Structure formats: C-alpha cells, structure tokens
Amino acid sequence: AAPLAYTAGGSGSPDAWFSHVGFVLCSGDEDWYLIDTSLGYEELYWKLRVLAAGAELCGAGCEQYTPPPGPENTVIVEVYSAATMELIGSEQSEHGRVWLDGEGLDSANDLLLRIYGPPEAAYPYDITFIAKSYEGEDECEC
C-alpha cells in the first residue's frame, strides 16, 4: 500500500488532512493506500471523501456535477484497520462520490484504504482524508 502523507496538522494539532488530485483507476485494478492515524489524539474523528469520474463534492443539490449512474462511474471504497485488517467502513456509489466518516480509537493505529470498481470502471479520482480530535461539521452548505 502506498503511504499518504498529511499536508497540514499532525501530532499536537487539532486536525490533520491529506488531499490529492489526480489518482487514476484503470479497468480491473484496485488501489491500496496507507494513512497514518497514530496522531496522539485522545479522541479521533475522520472523514474520507473520494470523488471519481468528475464528481464534485456536494453534487446536484449544490448545482455541482454528478456523473450519471452506471458501472463506468461506480467507485467502491473500503477502510481497514492496518493492524488487524478488520473492515471499519465501506461505501459504494454509482455516481462517483463516496463519503465515509468514522471515529474511535480502533481507527487510531493506521488505516488501509482500498479503492476499486467494476470491470467497466476506469477514471481519474481524488482523495481527501481529514483526521480531527473533535467532531466537525458538514462540508456542504449550499
């Protein structure tokens, strides 16, 4: 799994985040990433956003692009504990937009992300991961 490095925050900061534009999923592939969540927080809350096939964060409700439903725009995301390989969360979207949130110390010792789709799926995608020591608010207020 490729490690993803934070671009802000970190140990001692109230939040840390990773954001990268420009990953590409090829037909029939799956991508794995490692996220370090051992940040020393007493409480851990995290948000994962994966936008594929041109999908925008808030979607049609905020007049942003939403790909038409179909296998070519389907993204599947699974989040595992890196220590135990226990599945912590998963989500699938045929519109190219996955939002996953989690909390608790079971997430505090590194996470593995698995991103894939059906054989027809081949698209660019973006990942944003935010780890916080406090529960945050909704990103979409149109």
Z-matrix of the N, CA and C atoms (Angstrom, degrees):
N
C 1 1.459
C 2 1.523 1 108.83
N 3 1.308 2 116.04 1 135.98
C 4 1.461 3 121.21 2 178.67
C 5 1.524 4 109.64 3 -78.40
N 6 1.345 5 118.45 4 128.14
C 7 1.468 6 119.67 5 178.14
C 8 1.526 7 110.94 6 -73.35
N 9 1.329 8 115.91 7 141.95
C 10 1.460 9 122.28 8 176.87
C 11 1.523 10 107.64 9 -109.38
N 12 1.318 11 117.53 10 122.89
C 13 1.458 12 122.24 11 -176.93
C 14 1.525 13 110.40 12 -94.08
N 15 1.325 14 115.54 13 142.92
C 16 1.461 15 120.72 14 178.23
C 17 1.516 16 110.41 15 -70.82
N 18 1.328 17 115.43 16 149.61
C 19 1.456 18 120.46 17 178.52
C 20 1.522 19 112.30 18 -105.42
N 21 1.322 20 117.63 19 -5.59
C 22 1.469 21 121.41 20 177.73
C 23 1.513 22 108.06 21 -159.68
N 24 1.324 23 116.18 22 163.42
C 25 1.460 24 120.12 23 177.14
C 26 1.511 25 110.66 24 73.65
N 27 1.327 26 115.23 25 -145.90
C 28 1.449 27 121.61 26 -177.85
C 29 1.510 28 110.18 27 118.93
N 30 1.298 29 116.94 28 -166.81
C 31 1.458 30 121.85 29 -176.90
C 32 1.526 31 110.61 30 -56.79
N 33 1.321 32 116.79 31 131.08
C 34 1.456 33 122.21 32 -179.48
C 35 1.515 34 113.93 33 88.75
N 36 1.320 35 118.13 34 -14.80
C 37 1.457 36 122.59 35 177.87
C 38 1.526 37 108.77 36 -92.32
N 39 1.348 38 118.83 37 150.32
C 40 1.466 39 119.36 38 179.71
C 41 1.522 40 113.64 39 -70.49
N 42 1.330 41 117.94 40 -15.31
C 43 1.459 42 119.20 41 176.24
C 44 1.525 43 110.75 42 -154.63
N 45 1.319 44 114.79 43 156.13
C 46 1.457 45 122.42 44 177.26
C 47 1.517 46 106.56 45 -137.96
N 48 1.324 47 117.23 46 147.38
C 49 1.456 48 118.23 47 -178.76
C 50 1.520 49 111.29 48 -145.68
N 51 1.306 50 114.07 49 152.87
C 52 1.455 51 123.15 50 174.52
C 53 1.513 52 106.84 51 -126.96
N 54 1.306 53 116.61 52 134.56
C 55 1.457 54 119.92 53 175.91
C 56 1.517 55 107.79 54 -146.27
N 57 1.325 56 116.17 55 132.31
C 58 1.455 57 120.33 56 179.03
C 59 1.520 58 109.70 57 -145.69
N 60 1.298 59 114.71 58 132.92
C 61 1.457 60 122.11 59 177.54
C 62 1.523 61 107.34 60 -106.66
N 63 1.310 62 116.28 61 134.71
C 64 1.444 63 118.32 62 170.15
C 65 1.516 64 117.26 63 114.07
N 66 1.316 65 119.44 64 15.22
C 67 1.461 66 119.67 65 170.58
C 68 1.526 67 107.76 66 -70.59
N 69 1.330 68 117.59 67 158.75
C 70 1.464 69 121.59 68 177.85
C 71 1.522 70 108.66 69 -134.85
N 72 1.325 71 116.08 70 128.41
C 73 1.459 72 121.84 71 173.26
C 74 1.519 73 107.60 72 -99.04
N 75 1.324 74 116.59 73 123.09
C 76 1.464 75 121.48 74 176.92
C 77 1.522 76 109.13 75 -93.44
N 78 1.298 77 116.62 76 153.15
C 79 1.459 78 122.83 77 -177.89
C 80 1.526 79 110.95 78 -53.19
N 81 1.334 80 116.19 79 127.39
C 82 1.451 81 122.02 80 178.02
C 83 1.515 82 115.28 81 81.07
N 84 1.327 83 118.60 82 -2.11
C 85 1.466 84 121.70 83 -179.31
C 86 1.521 85 111.38 84 -91.47
N 87 1.330 86 114.92 85 167.37
C 88 1.458 87 122.24 86 168.37
C 89 1.520 88 106.28 87 -137.78
N 90 1.312 89 116.51 88 143.89
C 91 1.456 90 122.17 89 -179.57
C 92 1.519 91 108.79 90 -113.60
N 93 1.339 92 116.23 91 138.76
C 94 1.461 93 122.57 92 178.82
C 95 1.526 94 108.49 93 -121.05
N 96 1.333 95 115.96 94 138.23
C 97 1.457 96 121.92 95 178.86
C 98 1.522 97 109.33 96 -135.62
N 99 1.328 98 115.84 97 147.75
C 100 1.459 99 123.10 98 177.11
C 101 1.520 100 108.72 99 -109.38
N 102 1.332 101 116.46 100 127.37
C 103 1.466 102 121.24 101 176.56
C 104 1.523 103 108.43 102 -117.96
N 105 1.327 104 116.21 103 123.99
C 106 1.461 105 122.89 104 178.33
C 107 1.523 106 108.65 105 -76.16
N 108 1.313 107 117.17 106 113.65
C 109 1.468 108 120.68 107 178.19
C 110 1.522 109 111.53 108 -112.84
N 111 1.329 110 117.79 109 13.64
C 112 1.466 111 120.80 110 177.17
C 113 1.528 112 108.27 111 -87.34
N 114 1.326 113 115.07 112 73.69
C 115 1.466 114 122.13 113 -172.93
C 116 1.522 115 113.11 114 -99.99
N 117 1.332 116 117.67 115 -0.17
C 118 1.456 117 120.78 116 178.19
C 119 1.515 118 114.39 117 80.48
N 120 1.316 119 117.98 118 15.82
C 121 1.461 120 121.05 119 178.40
C 122 1.528 121 109.60 120 -76.96
N 123 1.340 122 116.92 121 143.58
C 124 1.464 123 120.36 122 174.39
C 125 1.518 124 110.44 123 -71.17
N 126 1.319 125 116.84 124 -34.80
C 127 1.462 126 122.99 125 173.82
C 128 1.519 127 106.97 126 -128.39
N 129 1.332 128 116.22 127 144.17
C 130 1.458 129 119.92 128 -177.98
C 131 1.520 130 109.93 129 -126.90
N 132 1.323 131 115.35 130 127.02
C 133 1.464 132 123.20 131 173.84
C 134 1.521 133 106.38 132 -123.40
N 135 1.331 134 116.96 133 137.56
C 136 1.460 135 118.84 134 179.17
C 137 1.514 136 111.23 135 -136.72
N 138 1.329 137 113.40 136 153.42
C 139 1.465 138 122.21 137 177.94
C 140 1.517 139 107.46 138 -133.00
N 141 1.322 140 115.66 139 131.56
C 142 1.453 141 122.08 140 177.62
C 143 1.517 142 108.20 141 -121.49
N 144 1.323 143 116.55 142 128.45
C 145 1.458 144 122.23 143 177.24
C 146 1.526 145 108.08 144 -124.84
N 147 1.325 146 116.39 145 124.23
C 148 1.462 147 121.63 146 175.68
C 149 1.522 148 106.94 147 -121.43
N 150 1.316 149 115.40 148 121.73
C 151 1.466 150 122.01 149 -179.21
C 152 1.521 151 108.17 150 -116.63
N 153 1.339 152 116.30 151 119.56
C 154 1.461 153 121.66 152 -175.43
C 155 1.526 154 110.77 153 -122.74
N 156 1.306 155 115.29 154 159.13
C 157 1.466 156 122.71 155 173.13
C 158 1.529 157 112.72 156 56.04
N 159 1.333 158 116.68 157 33.05
C 160 1.457 159 120.73 158 177.43
C 161 1.514 160 115.74 159 86.20
N 162 1.342 161 118.22 160 0.49
C 163 1.469 162 120.87 161 179.76
C 164 1.523 163 110.12 162 -60.29
N 165 1.330 164 115.23 163 142.22
C 166 1.456 165 120.56 164 175.59
C 167 1.521 166 109.06 165 -103.31
N 168 1.332 167 116.47 166 157.97
C 169 1.464 168 123.33 167 -168.31
C 170 1.520 169 114.59 168 -52.07
N 171 1.310 170 118.58 169 -50.49
C 172 1.464 171 120.57 170 -170.54
C 173 1.526 172 113.86 171 -98.39
N 174 1.309 173 118.37 172 -12.81
C 175 1.460 174 121.25 173 172.44
C 176 1.512 175 115.51 174 76.15
N 177 1.334 176 113.72 175 -164.78
C 178 1.465 177 121.91 176 -172.63
C 179 1.519 178 112.75 177 -60.86
N 180 1.331 179 118.30 178 -31.66
C 181 1.463 180 121.16 179 179.32
C 182 1.519 181 112.46 180 -60.38
N 183 1.319 182 116.89 181 -23.29
C 184 1.465 183 122.04 182 177.39
C 185 1.528 184 110.99 183 -113.69
N 186 1.328 185 115.49 184 21.89
C 187 1.457 186 122.15 185 179.74
C 188 1.526 187 112.05 186 58.62
N 189 1.338 188 116.23 187 38.03
C 190 1.455 189 122.16 188 175.51
C 191 1.525 190 108.78 189 -110.41
N 192 1.317 191 115.85 190 157.96
C 193 1.462 192 120.92 191 -174.74
C 194 1.527 193 112.34 192 -65.08
N 195 1.316 194 115.62 193 134.37
C 196 1.459 195 124.40 194 172.40
C 197 1.523 196 107.36 195 -128.32
N 198 1.335 197 117.80 196 119.50
C 199 1.466 198 119.09 197 178.48
C 200 1.528 199 111.04 198 -61.69
N 201 1.328 200 117.56 199 151.37
C 202 1.465 201 119.62 200 176.90
C 203 1.528 202 109.83 201 -64.66
N 204 1.339 203 117.44 202 149.47
C 205 1.465 204 119.20 203 -179.76
C 206 1.522 205 110.90 204 -65.42
N 207 1.311 206 115.15 205 142.89
C 208 1.455 207 119.75 206 177.47
C 209 1.510 208 111.30 207 164.31
N 210 1.314 209 117.57 208 162.38
C 211 1.464 210 120.40 209 -178.19
C 212 1.528 211 112.65 210 -62.40
N 213 1.330 212 117.71 211 -30.71
C 214 1.467 213 120.12 212 179.83
C 215 1.524 214 112.48 213 -68.48
N 216 1.330 215 118.46 214 -17.59
C 217 1.466 216 123.17 215 178.93
C 218 1.527 217 112.24 216 -112.09
N 219 1.322 218 117.34 217 8.00
C 220 1.461 219 121.45 218 -177.15
C 221 1.522 220 110.59 219 -81.91
N 222 1.324 221 115.51 220 129.99
C 223 1.462 222 122.11 221 175.40
C 224 1.528 223 107.75 222 -123.22
N 225 1.327 224 115.60 223 136.75
C 226 1.458 225 122.51 224 177.76
C 227 1.519 226 107.32 225 -120.89
N 228 1.334 227 116.25 226 129.39
C 229 1.458 228 121.77 227 -178.47
C 230 1.521 229 108.46 228 -125.77
N 231 1.323 230 115.82 229 131.46
C 232 1.459 231 122.12 230 175.30
C 233 1.517 232 108.17 231 -125.37
N 234 1.336 233 116.36 232 140.54
C 235 1.457 234 122.65 233 178.96
C 236 1.524 235 107.58 234 -119.89
N 237 1.336 236 115.83 235 126.65
C 238 1.459 237 122.42 236 -178.22
C 239 1.520 238 110.53 237 -121.40
N 240 1.331 239 116.48 238 151.67
C 241 1.456 240 121.26 239 166.49
C 242 1.525 241 106.56 240 -69.38
N 243 1.326 242 117.47 241 126.14
C 244 1.462 243 120.06 242 -179.97
C 245 1.523 244 111.03 243 -68.17
N 246 1.327 245 117.48 244 -27.05
C 247 1.464 246 121.26 245 -178.27
C 248 1.523 247 112.41 246 -75.67
N 249 1.337 248 117.50 247 -38.13
C 250 1.467 249 120.77 248 -172.25
C 251 1.525 250 113.83 249 -117.11
N 252 1.320 251 117.90 250 -10.91
C 253 1.475 252 124.04 251 -173.33
C 254 1.526 253 111.83 252 62.03
N 255 1.326 254 116.94 253 19.95
C 256 1.469 255 121.51 254 174.24
C 257 1.525 256 108.62 255 -73.02
N 258 1.334 257 116.12 256 133.52
C 259 1.459 258 120.77 257 176.88
C 260 1.522 259 108.83 258 -71.37
N 261 1.328 260 117.07 259 121.20
C 262 1.464 261 122.60 260 -178.33
C 263 1.517 262 110.91 261 -97.06
N 264 1.318 263 116.59 262 -33.24
C 265 1.460 264 120.11 263 179.81
C 266 1.513 265 110.89 264 -166.66
N 267 1.329 266 115.65 265 153.98
C 268 1.462 267 120.02 266 175.95
C 269 1.523 268 108.88 267 -152.62
N 270 1.307 269 114.75 268 153.73
C 271 1.463 270 121.06 269 179.93
C 272 1.524 271 107.83 270 -155.28
N 273 1.315 272 115.08 271 147.19
C 274 1.460 273 121.96 272 177.69
C 275 1.521 274 108.38 273 -132.15
N 276 1.334 275 115.83 274 140.68
C 277 1.458 276 120.62 275 177.75
C 278 1.516 277 109.46 276 -139.86
N 279 1.323 278 116.41 277 130.37
C 280 1.464 279 120.04 278 174.93
C 281 1.523 280 111.29 279 -87.67
N 282 1.338 281 116.72 280 3.64
C 283 1.471 282 123.25 281 177.97
C 284 1.529 283 112.16 282 -108.42
N 285 1.347 284 118.51 283 8.07
C 286 1.458 285 121.17 284 176.29
C 287 1.511 286 116.06 285 77.84
N 288 1.321 287 119.05 286 14.96
C 289 1.471 288 121.06 287 -176.95
C 290 1.527 289 109.90 288 -132.35
N 291 1.341 290 116.68 289 115.85
C 292 1.465 291 121.37 290 177.46
C 293 1.518 292 109.30 291 -119.12
N 294 1.336 293 115.11 292 129.33
C 295 1.460 294 123.59 293 172.82
C 296 1.521 295 106.71 294 -118.17
N 297 1.325 296 117.26 295 122.45
C 298 1.461 297 122.22 296 175.10
C 299 1.519 298 108.32 297 -129.48
N 300 1.312 299 116.95 298 133.50
C 301 1.461 300 122.63 299 176.45
C 302 1.516 301 108.66 300 -123.35
N 303 1.323 302 116.24 301 148.85
C 304 1.453 303 120.47 302 177.65
C 305 1.512 304 110.61 303 -150.87
N 306 1.309 305 114.30 304 168.31
C 307 1.457 306 119.83 305 178.74
C 308 1.512 307 109.05 306 -158.06
N 309 1.319 308 115.01 307 165.75
C 310 1.455 309 120.57 308 174.48
C 311 1.513 310 112.81 309 107.02
N 312 1.312 311 114.26 310 158.98
C 313 1.449 312 120.15 311 -176.37
C 314 1.525 313 112.75 312 -71.84
N 315 1.343 314 118.77 313 -14.57
C 316 1.464 315 119.75 314 174.72
C 317 1.527 316 111.16 315 -66.61
N 318 1.324 317 116.84 316 -13.95
C 319 1.467 318 122.13 317 177.68
C 320 1.526 319 112.08 318 -98.41
N 321 1.336 320 117.72 319 0.82
C 322 1.460 321 121.05 320 -168.49
C 323 1.528 322 114.53 321 -90.15
N 324 1.309 323 119.32 322 7.34
C 325 1.465 324 120.67 323 -179.70
C 326 1.515 325 111.39 324 -127.94
N 327 1.293 326 116.35 325 52.51
C 328 1.460 327 125.31 326 176.53
C 329 1.526 328 112.64 327 78.53
N 330 1.315 329 113.87 328 139.97
C 331 1.459 330 122.16 329 -179.95
C 332 1.522 331 109.74 330 -122.82
N 333 1.317 332 115.21 331 146.71
C 334 1.463 333 121.97 332 171.42
C 335 1.518 334 108.37 333 -107.81
N 336 1.318 335 116.59 334 132.61
C 337 1.460 336 122.10 335 176.23
C 338 1.521 337 108.27 336 -107.81
N 339 1.314 338 115.94 337 133.80
C 340 1.466 339 121.97 338 173.67
C 341 1.521 340 107.16 339 -118.26
N 342 1.321 341 117.01 340 123.80
C 343 1.461 342 122.17 341 -178.50
C 344 1.524 343 107.84 342 -123.71
N 345 1.346 344 115.14 343 126.18
C 346 1.459 345 119.81 344 -178.63
C 347 1.521 346 109.46 345 -159.50
N 348 1.306 347 116.19 346 -179.75
C 349 1.460 348 121.63 347 178.55
C 350 1.513 349 109.60 348 -156.94
N 351 1.329 350 117.18 349 -178.14
C 352 1.463 351 120.37 350 176.12
C 353 1.536 352 110.06 351 -66.98
N 354 1.327 353 117.91 352 169.09
C 355 1.472 354 120.45 353 -177.57
C 356 1.531 355 114.10 354 -54.79
N 357 1.326 356 118.15 355 -29.12
C 358 1.474 357 121.16 356 -179.21
C 359 1.527 358 112.89 357 -75.52
N 360 1.319 359 117.37 358 -14.31
C 361 1.467 360 121.44 359 -174.77
C 362 1.526 361 110.72 360 -78.23
N 363 1.319 362 116.18 361 123.05
C 364 1.460 363 124.15 362 174.05
C 365 1.523 364 105.82 363 -153.92
N 366 1.336 365 116.96 364 112.44
C 367 1.458 366 120.04 365 -173.55
C 368 1.525 367 110.81 366 -163.45
N 369 1.337 368 116.02 367 161.11
C 370 1.457 369 119.60 368 168.31
C 371 1.526 370 108.82 369 -77.56
N 372 1.334 371 116.66 370 151.84
C 373 1.462 372 119.69 371 176.42
C 374 1.521 373 110.39 372 -148.81
N 375 1.317 374 114.45 373 159.53
C 376 1.459 375 123.25 374 -179.74
C 377 1.522 376 108.67 375 -121.23
N 378 1.327 377 116.16 376 148.60
C 379 1.466 378 122.34 377 176.96
C 380 1.520 379 108.75 378 -123.54
N 381 1.323 380 116.20 379 134.30
C 382 1.459 381 122.08 380 167.90
C 383 1.521 382 107.22 381 -128.50
N 384 1.327 383 116.58 382 128.51
C 385 1.459 384 122.60 383 178.09
C 386 1.520 385 107.51 384 -128.92
N 387 1.325 386 116.17 385 128.12
C 388 1.461 387 121.68 386 179.78
C 389 1.517 388 108.02 387 -123.40
N 390 1.326 389 117.17 388 127.49
C 391 1.466 390 122.87 389 174.02
C 392 1.520 391 107.25 390 -113.49
N 393 1.339 392 116.08 391 131.93
C 394 1.467 393 120.83 392 -176.92
C 395 1.519 394 110.52 393 -134.38
N 396 1.316 395 114.56 394 157.60
C 397 1.465 396 120.23 395 174.07
C 398 1.523 397 110.43 396 -94.42
N 399 1.313 398 116.89 397 5.67
C 400 1.463 399 122.53 398 179.76
C 401 1.521 400 108.34 399 -143.63
N 402 1.316 401 116.78 400 157.36
C 403 1.460 402 120.94 401 179.15
C 404 1.520 403 108.62 402 -78.50
N 405 1.324 404 116.75 403 128.53
C 406 1.461 405 121.49 404 -175.64
C 407 1.508 406 113.02 405 -93.75
N 408 1.319 407 114.31 406 -166.41
C 409 1.460 408 121.11 407 -177.87
C 410 1.521 409 110.41 408 -115.00
N 411 1.307 410 116.18 409 171.66
C 412 1.460 411 123.28 410 179.82
C 413 1.525 412 109.98 411 -67.74
N 414 1.342 413 116.48 412 137.21
C 415 1.462 414 120.79 413 -179.85
C 416 1.518 415 113.45 414 -78.16
N 417 1.320 416 118.39 415 -22.57
C 418 1.461 417 121.48 416 -173.39
C 419 1.522 418 111.24 417 -104.52
N 420 1.301 419 114.87 418 104.82
C 421 1.463 420 121.35 419 173.89
C 422 1.516 421 106.10 420 -128.73
N 423 1.321 422 116.45 421 91.06
C 424 1.465 423 121.33 422 -174.58
C 425 1.519 424 111.04 423 -83.43
